[in-house]
């Protein structure tokens, strides 16, 4: 099976949508005080976060049906990178050397896997 550029673009889009979903769920979770069904159903950030996860799932299905799972799924790890960046910007979370090292390892791993999926020229 050949992995299309469309599949890769959809997977990368999934990483952005997944990161946004997690941020929205954190914001929405911070607005919950006690478990009341009405407050959950009217919690716009929480509902939007779950809607983003639903959209993420649909896009993931489209991407995976046209590509190789072993080539596409590792790209999902980029979600961790975007969540860290958004957490610094939105929640003013601190980044340390270990988080930076983890981000570098993830970015390197995704890059190496992408290079490994290209056919060799010889």
N, C-alpha and C positions, 0 to 999 in steps of 0.2 A: 504494500500500500504506500502511496506517495502522499506526503504531508504537504498540503497546499499553503500558499502564503495567506490565503483567507483564514485558514485554521489558526495560523500563528497570530494573526491580527486579532482574531476573536478571543484567543486565550489571553493575550496581553490586555485586551479590553476587560476581560473577566477579572484580571488582577486589580485593575483600577476600581471596578465596580465592587469587588469583594472588599477592598480596603475601605471604600466609602461606606459600605454597609456596616462594617465593624465600628467605624467611628460614629455613625448615626445611632447604632444600638447602644454604644457607651453613653452618648448624650441622652438618649431616651431612657436608658436605665437609671441615669442620675436624676431623672424627673419622677421616678416611681417612689412613692412613699406609702407603703402598705400595698397589699394585693387587692385591688379593686378592678373588676372587669372593665368598668366604664373608663377608668383612668388609663388602662392599657389600650383600649380601643380608640381613645382620643389622643394618644401620645404620638404626635406627628413624626418626630425623629425615629421612634421605635418602629412604627408602621412602615415608614419609608425605608429604613434599614432592611426590614424583612422583604419588602418589595424588591429592593436591589438584589438581595440574595436569590429571589425567584428569577429575576432577569438574568443574573449570573448563571444560574443553573440551566436556563434555556439556551443561553449563548454557549455554555460549555458543551451541551448536547450537540449543538450544530457544529462546533469546532471538532469534537472528538469523532463524529461520524465520518468526517472527511480526512482524518489524519491518524497517524500512529500514536497511540497512547503513550508509549515509552519516550517519544520525542516531544510531545506536547505537554504532558502533565507536569514535568519538572518546572516549567515556566510559571506555574501557579505559585511557586515559592517566592516569586517577586512580590506577592501580596504582602509578605512580611516586611519587605523593604518599604513599600508605600505606607503601610500602617505606622512604621517607625517615623517616617518623615512627617506624616499627618499628625501624629501624636506630639511631635516636637512643636509643630506650628500651632495646632488648635488647643492642645491641653498643656502646652509648655513643659512637657516631660523632658527630662534630662537624657542626653545621649552620652554614653561613656565608651571607652576604648573597646570593651567587649561587644557592645552593640555594633560599633563600626566594624570590628573584625567579623562579626556574624554576617553583616550586610555584604562585606567584601567576599566572604566565602560563598554566599548565596549567588551573588552576581557572577563570580568566577565559575561556579558550578553550572549555572544556566548557560553561560557562554561556552564552556567546554562541551556541554551536552549538545548545544547547537552546532558546534564545530564537528562533533563526532557524528552528527546525523547527516552531514553533507557527504556525498559520494567522493571517494578519493579520485584525484586527477591522474593517477598512474595505473 
